[in-house]
Amino acid sequence: MPDPLAPRTITSLDLDEPRLAEVAAAFAEIRTEIEKLRTLDLGEIHPAIVFHPVEPAGE
């Protein structure tokens, strides 16, 4: 199974290897933070903001 966070998978672009290496380097820090977030147990924690759509005015 391919890595869902691999730069080539995320970009879905046909980049040459040097450009893909640049993208991977820029994304490395973001990927580290995503991995940290995935380790959090948020089972009983609700979002700070809950979206409640409202009807447009006049309807």
N, C-alpha and C positions, 0 to 999 in steps of 0.2 A: 504494500500500500504506500503510495507516495506521501511524502511529508506535506501536510496541508499548509505549513508555514514556510515552505521552501520558496525563495524569491521567484523562481520560474513559475511555480504554481500560483502564487499570489498575483503576479503581474499579468499572466497569460499573454505575455508579449514575446515576440521572436527577437530576443536580444542576443547580440554576440557575447562571447564569454567575458571579454574585458568589461563591458557595460554591466553584465549580470553580476560580476564580482563587485562593482561599485554599488549596485543596488543592495546586494547581500551585506556589504559592510555597513551601509547606512541603516539597514533594517535590523542589524544584530542587536542593538540596544533595545529597540522596540520589542523584538522577539523575547529578550530576557524578561522584560516587564510583563509580557503576556503570560509567560511561563509562571511568574510569581503569582499573577492573578488566578491562574488555574489551580493553584494549590490551596487557595482560600476555601474554607468551608462556610458557605453562605446559606446553608439549608434552612435556618430559621430567621434569617435576616431579610427584611423587606426593603425594597428600593427606597431611597430617600425621597424621591419624587414619583408619584403615581399619576400617570396621564389619564385624565378624564375628559374626553372630547365633549364639546358643547355644540349645540346647534348654532348655525350662523344666525346673526341678528335678523329679525323679521320673519323667521320661519316658525 
